[in-house]
Amino acid sequence: MSPAEEVRVHHVDEHMRIGEVSARTGLSLRTIRYYEEVGLVAPSARSQGGFRLYTEPDIARLQLVRRMKPLGFQLDEMRELLDLLHPAPRGGDGTATLDEAELRRLREFTERAERRCAELAATLDTAEDFAAMLRESLARHLERARRP
């Protein structure tokens, strides 16, 4: 294989089609396409046949969106959060830092996520208590049914 062919093969191997991305993220094809449509993620490339091609950073971005969803963030908030989590480099040194307003906004999102996690934990506790009560009731009824 020539060096040019090796580079081409390596380049293609770095990209994944939407089906593989779906399998890796647990998101449906429809959801991934929708997130592209609303500007949350974009495929890094397209094949000659027009297929969407994604890279590891694209998958990481989709996984972040997936983690935001149960916390109740809206699409515009997700876009803003993604920008805050991965800011564009500023200045000549190529570093990415947040200004005061962005830090304040990130702090607000953090506090909101923590509140929602506490709410979800309380809901889970209630559900687990109920499931335990059902198990106990079932065990009692099975025990009674076994008695002569």
C-alpha positions in Angstrom: 0.0 0.0 0.0 1.4 3.4 -0.9 1.7 6.2 1.7 -1.1 8.1 0.0 -3.4 5.0 0.3 -2.4 4.5 4.0 -3.3 8.1 4.7 -6.7 7.7 2.9 -7.5 4.5 4.7 -6.5 6.0 8.1 -8.6 9.1 7.3 -11.7 7.0 6.5 -11.2 4.9 9.6 -11.4 8.0 11.8 -14.9 8.7 10.5 -18.0 6.8 11.5 -21.3 6.7 9.7 -24.5 7.7 11.6 -25.4 4.1 12.3 -22.3 3.4 14.3 -22.7 6.8 16.1 -26.2 5.8 17.0 -25.0 2.5 18.4 -22.2 4.2 20.4 -24.4 7.0 21.8 -27.7 5.2 22.3 -29.4 7.9 20.3 -31.7 7.1 17.4 -30.8 8.0 13.8 -33.8 10.4 13.9 -32.5 12.1 17.0 -29.0 12.6 15.7 -30.4 14.1 12.5 -32.7 16.3 14.5 -29.8 17.5 16.6 -27.9 18.3 13.4 -31.0 20.2 12.1 -31.3 22.4 15.2 -27.5 23.1 15.3 -26.4 21.1 18.3 -24.0 18.9 16.3 -22.8 18.7 12.8 -21.1 15.8 11.0 -17.4 16.5 10.5 -17.6 15.4 6.9 -19.7 13.7 4.2 -18.7 10.8 2.1 -18.7 11.0 -1.6 -22.1 9.3 -1.5 -23.4 12.0 0.8 -23.4 10.0 4.0 -22.8 11.8 7.3 -19.4 11.1 8.8 -18.6 11.7 12.4 -15.5 11.8 14.5 -14.8 11.1 18.2 -15.3 14.8 19.1 -18.7 14.7 17.4 -19.6 11.6 19.5 -18.4 13.3 22.6 -20.6 16.3 21.8 -23.6 14.1 21.2 -23.0 12.4 24.5 -22.9 15.7 26.3 -26.3 16.6 24.7 -27.6 13.3 25.8 -26.5 14.0 29.4 -28.2 17.4 29.4 -31.5 16.1 28.2 -32.8 14.5 31.5 -31.8 17.7 33.4 -34.4 19.7 31.4 -32.2 21.9 29.4 -33.8 23.5 26.3 -32.2 23.4 22.9 -31.0 27.0 23.1 -29.5 26.3 26.5 -27.8 23.2 25.2 -26.2 25.2 22.5 -25.1 27.9 25.0 -23.7 25.2 27.4 -21.8 23.5 24.6 -20.2 26.8 23.7 -19.3 27.4 27.4 -17.9 23.9 27.8 -15.8 24.2 24.7 -15.1 27.9 24.1 -13.3 29.1 21.0 -9.7 30.1 21.6 -9.2 33.8 22.2 -6.1 35.9 21.7 -2.8 35.0 20.1 -1.9 32.2 22.6 -4.7 29.9 21.5 -6.1 29.4 24.9 -9.8 29.4 25.7 -11.0 31.2 28.8 -14.4 32.4 29.8 -15.2 36.0 30.6 -17.1 37.1 33.8 -20.5 36.9 32.1 -19.8 33.4 30.7 -18.5 32.2 34.1 -21.6 33.5 35.8 -23.8 31.7 33.2 -21.8 28.5 33.6 -22.3 28.8 37.4 -26.1 29.2 36.9 -26.2 26.1 34.7 -24.2 24.2 37.2 -26.5 25.1 40.1 -29.5 24.3 38.0 -28.1 20.9 37.1 -27.3 20.2 40.7 -30.8 21.1 41.8 -32.3 18.9 39.1 -30.0 16.0 40.1 -31.3 16.3 43.7 -34.9 16.3 42.4 -34.2 13.2 40.4 -32.5 11.5 43.3 -35.6 12.2 45.5 -37.9 10.8 42.8 -35.7 7.7 42.5 -35.8 7.2 46.3 -39.6 7.3 46.2 -39.7 4.9 43.3 -37.3 2.5 45.0 -39.4 2.6 48.3 -42.5 1.8 46.3 -40.8 -1.1 44.4 -39.6 -2.5 47.8 -43.1 -2.3 49.2 -44.4 -4.2 46.1 -41.7 -6.9 46.5 -42.6 -7.4 50.2 -46.3 -7.6 49.3 -45.6 -10.2 46.6 -43.4 -12.2 48.9 -46.2 -12.2 51.5 -48.8 -13.3 49.0 -46.5 -16.0 47.6 -45.8 -17.3 51.1 -49.5 -17.5 51.8 -50.2 -19.3 48.5 -47.6 -22.0 49.4 -49.3 -22.8 52.7 -51.6 -25.8 52.8 
